[in-house]
Amino acid sequence: MTYATSQSGDREAIVHTLNTYISGGISGKSSDMRPAFHDGATIHGYLGPDLIAGPIEGLFGWIDENGPATELKADISAVDICETIATARVECHNWGGHRFTDMFTLLKADGEWKIVSKVFYLHPEE
């Protein structure tokens, strides 16, 4: 396998992981989203003036509380891979009426790409 083929296959696997995250947002079920995340994943960002920081379980609770985001449109705008680590940027439009920019770090562990951290920005209402 060449390096380019490896990177291409990894990119597809990362996109699949990110789409699992997005699908969980659309369904409003953390159980749909959970497979995208490493068990030790974290989340950080501001909801208004409040800093959200801690284990990814905080995101899962928020997803289950807020329900489906059936109008969610997400664009994976960047993926950068270096062997067994990667970063990704996802632009989320109309997630419950809000716009978010998500930045992820991912780790390839046991042959699977998992999100290990999510940092988000909630754009001001227009």
C-alpha positions in Angstrom: 0.0 0.0 0.0 1.4 3.4 -0.9 1.3 6.4 1.4 -1.2 8.1 -0.9 -3.6 5.1 -0.8 -3.2 4.9 3.0 -4.1 8.7 3.3 -7.1 8.3 1.0 -8.4 5.3 2.9 -7.9 7.1 6.2 -9.7 10.2 4.9 -12.7 8.1 3.9 -12.6 6.5 7.4 -12.4 9.9 9.1 -15.3 11.2 7.0 -17.3 8.1 8.0 -16.6 8.9 11.7 -17.6 12.5 11.3 -20.8 11.5 9.5 -21.6 9.2 12.4 -21.4 12.3 14.6 -23.5 14.3 12.3 -26.1 11.6 11.9 -26.5 11.5 15.7 -27.2 15.2 15.7 -29.9 14.8 13.0 -31.5 11.9 14.9 -31.2 13.6 18.3 -29.9 10.3 19.8 -26.6 10.2 21.5 -26.5 6.4 21.0 -26.2 7.1 17.2 -23.3 9.5 17.8 -21.4 7.7 20.5 -19.6 5.2 18.2 -17.7 8.2 16.7 -16.0 9.1 20.0 -13.2 7.6 22.0 -14.3 6.7 25.5 -12.0 9.4 27.0 -13.1 12.2 24.6 -13.7 15.7 25.8 -15.7 18.8 24.7 -14.9 22.5 25.1 -16.7 25.6 23.9 -19.0 28.4 24.9 -22.8 28.4 24.9 -23.4 32.1 25.4 -21.3 33.2 28.3 -21.1 29.7 29.8 -18.0 27.6 29.2 -18.8 23.9 28.5 -15.7 21.8 29.4 -15.3 18.2 30.3 -16.1 14.7 29.3 -17.9 14.1 26.1 -20.9 12.8 28.1 -21.9 16.4 28.4 -22.5 16.5 24.7 -24.4 13.3 24.8 -26.7 14.6 27.5 -27.3 17.8 25.4 -28.1 15.8 22.3 -30.7 13.6 24.2 -32.3 16.7 25.8 -32.6 18.8 22.6 -33.9 16.0 20.3 -33.5 15.7 16.5 -32.0 18.5 14.4 -33.7 17.3 11.2 -32.8 20.5 9.3 -29.1 20.2 10.1 -26.7 20.7 7.2 -23.1 19.9 7.8 -20.0 20.5 5.7 -16.7 18.8 6.4 -14.5 21.7 5.3 -11.1 20.3 6.3 -9.3 17.1 7.2 -5.6 17.0 7.9 -4.0 13.6 8.6 -0.5 12.7 10.0 -0.2 8.9 10.3 -2.3 8.0 13.3 -3.6 11.5 14.2 -5.9 13.9 12.4 -7.8 17.2 12.7 -11.1 18.1 11.1 -13.3 21.1 10.8 -17.1 20.8 10.4 -19.4 23.7 9.7 -22.9 22.9 11.1 -25.9 25.0 9.9 -29.3 25.0 11.5 -28.5 22.7 14.4 -31.7 23.5 16.3 -31.7 27.0 14.6 -28.0 27.6 15.5 -24.7 27.6 13.6 -21.7 25.9 15.0 -18.1 25.5 13.9 -16.6 22.3 15.3 -13.0 21.4 15.4 -12.1 17.8 16.1 -8.9 15.9 16.9 -9.0 12.2 16.0 -6.8 9.2 16.8 -6.5 6.0 14.9 -6.6 3.3 17.6 -6.9 -0.4 16.9 -7.4 0.5 13.2 -10.4 2.8 13.8 -10.6 6.6 13.7 -12.2 8.0 16.9 -12.8 11.6 17.9 -10.8 12.4 21.1 -11.7 16.0 21.4 -14.3 18.4 20.1 -14.0 22.2 20.4 -16.9 24.2 19.2 -17.9 27.8 18.4 -21.5 28.9 18.6 -21.9 31.7 16.0 -24.0 34.7 17.2 -27.6 34.8 16.0 -28.0 37.0 12.9 
